[in-house]
Amino acid sequence: MSERSPRVSVIMRSKNSDWVIGQALAALYSQDYDDFELIVLDSGSTDRTLELVAHYPHRLIHIEPSDYFPGKVLNLGAEQARGEILVFQNSDAVPLTRECLRRVV
């Protein structure tokens, strides 16, 4: 029996976001809509970003800083997504209410 794919794939770009990514992830994982997977595309963080990400279920894709082009990175995340719906959330975007993801979906 295979694991059911999530309905939503949240695709998050990051680089040296330790000042805010913990808040963004805590808010994302506090949403009242929980049928999602998180794909993090990190382009060479040298701070605590990846340490903070490690506290949450996610799939991590490492991007070389020299290969970082926003559209290309988002397309890579979309290619890796298993969800029916793609939601793009920057690592510095903190959902302000528990209903944000449900409203987007």
Secondary structure in CASP SS format (residue, H / E / C, confidence):
PFRMAT SS
TARGET T0000
AUTHOR 0000-0000-0000
METHOD secondary structure of the structure
MODEL  1
M C 1.00
S C 1.00
E C 1.00
R C 1.00
S C 1.00
P C 1.00
R C 1.00
V E 1.00
S E 1.00
V E 1.00
I E 1.00
M E 1.00
R E 1.00
S E 1.00
K C 1.00
N C 1.00
S C 1.00
D C 1.00
W C 1.00
V C 1.00
I H 1.00
G H 1.00
Q H 1.00
A H 1.00
L H 1.00
A H 1.00
A H 1.00
L H 1.00
Y C 1.00
S C 1.00
Q C 1.00
D C 1.00
Y C 1.00
D C 1.00
D C 1.00
F E 1.00
E E 1.00
L E 1.00
I E 1.00
V E 1.00
L E 1.00
D E 1.00
S C 1.00
G C 1.00
S C 1.00
T C 1.00
D C 1.00
R C 1.00
T H 1.00
L H 1.00
E H 1.00
L H 1.00
V H 1.00
A C 1.00
H C 1.00
Y C 1.00
P C 1.00
H C 1.00
R E 1.00
L E 1.00
I E 1.00
H E 1.00
I C 1.00
E C 1.00
P H 1.00
S H 1.00
D H 1.00
Y C 1.00
F C 1.00
P H 1.00
G H 1.00
K H 1.00
V H 1.00
L H 1.00
N H 1.00
L H 1.00
G H 1.00
A H 1.00
E H 1.00
Q H 1.00
A C 1.00
R C 1.00
G C 1.00
E C 1.00
I E 1.00
L E 1.00
V E 1.00
F E 1.00
Q C 1.00
N C 1.00
S C 1.00
D C 1.00
A C 1.00
V C 1.00
P C 1.00
L C 1.00
T C 1.00
R C 1.00
E C 1.00
C H 1.00
L H 1.00
R H 1.00
R H 1.00
V H 1.00
V C 1.00
END
